[in-house]
Amino acid sequence: MNVEIAVEQQTGASIKRRRGRLSSAAARSFAKHWQLYLVVIPPLLYFIIFKYYPMLNAVLAFKDYNVIKGIWGSPWVGMKNFKLFFDNPIFWNLIKNTIYLSGYLLLAGFPIPIALALMLNEVRSNRFKRFVQLVTFAPYFISTVVMVSIIMLFLAPRLGFINVLMNHLGLDSINFLGMPSMFRSIYVWSDIWQTAGYSAVIYLAALAGIDPTLYEAAKVDGASRFQKIWHVDLPGILPTIIIVLILNVGNVMAIGFEKVYLLQNPLNLVNSEIISTYVYSIGLLNANYSFATAVGLFNSVINLVLLVLVNGLAKRFSNNSLW
């Protein structure tokens, strides 16, 4: 018994000594690099105040919100708000519209910046390369409201450029934004036009980091341009492609609200109503904050599950992942 007590005392003393060494090492590190710690403090406070602290208010999804009692004083209702959402007749239509729109954008929009970056990397004229980069990069700086206004002006049934051109060709005018079947294509391809140039910059930076000796070796082996792209460029930027793909898949259910909402109208609502616009109409316009929080929390959980799943698959099959 005395031996056990002695062992415990020695273990406790050893742990205290180890903790003392760690704390003194941390103090020395802070004293030596205090400027770096000082630089880290503002962004750390930003994330704590504006990102992590608001997460606590997600508890509103499990309550019946009362303005007078506040978030923490409102009565608990458990999973009632989630059940109301799952039993809602519009539930599956919202899920379908969100997945279809996000999937369409991912399938059509993800490869285009890669192809654009590969083509620009092969251009030998620096003047032409800068011109193409400017033309493809500039639309990214157009605000969403202005972009939607441009789309509406181009596709207007009577005076829109597209319909005027069709009339000159002897074709009838089409109300593009009034056709539910056209909504997803209008959203996706206008978004690709606006963001492809900006997204290509990431891949151009990755291409710039490829070892030049690999191109020299390919040239010695007699590889064509296409073979260089296939065997040197693509493997070189593959880690970047996988990381961007993981991030994109992790945001499948969080497709942007503003542009969808601005392009919506009663005629295309059957295909344009997605989870984010539904949360806005229910939560803010109808002041049903608890229900809207439950829908938003469900959306976030699905995104998290997709992110973890895709990251695990990428790590298993390619050894590239976010963590």
Secondary structure as UniProt FT lines:
FT   HELIX           2..32
FT   HELIX           34..47
FT   HELIX           48..52
FT   HELIX           53..62
FT   TURN            67..69
FT   HELIX           70..73
FT   TURN            78..79
FT   HELIX           80..87
FT   TURN            89..90
FT   HELIX           91..109
FT   HELIX           111..122
FT   HELIX           126..137
FT   HELIX           138..141
FT   HELIX           144..154
FT   TURN            157..159
FT   HELIX           161..168
FT   TURN            169..170
FT   HELIX           176..178
FT   HELIX           180..208
FT   HELIX           212..220
FT   TURN            221..222
FT   HELIX           225..228
FT   HELIX           229..233
FT   HELIX           234..250
FT   HELIX           252..254
FT   HELIX           257..263
FT   TURN            266..268
FT   HELIX           269..272
FT   HELIX           275..280
FT   HELIX           281..285
FT   HELIX           289..318
//
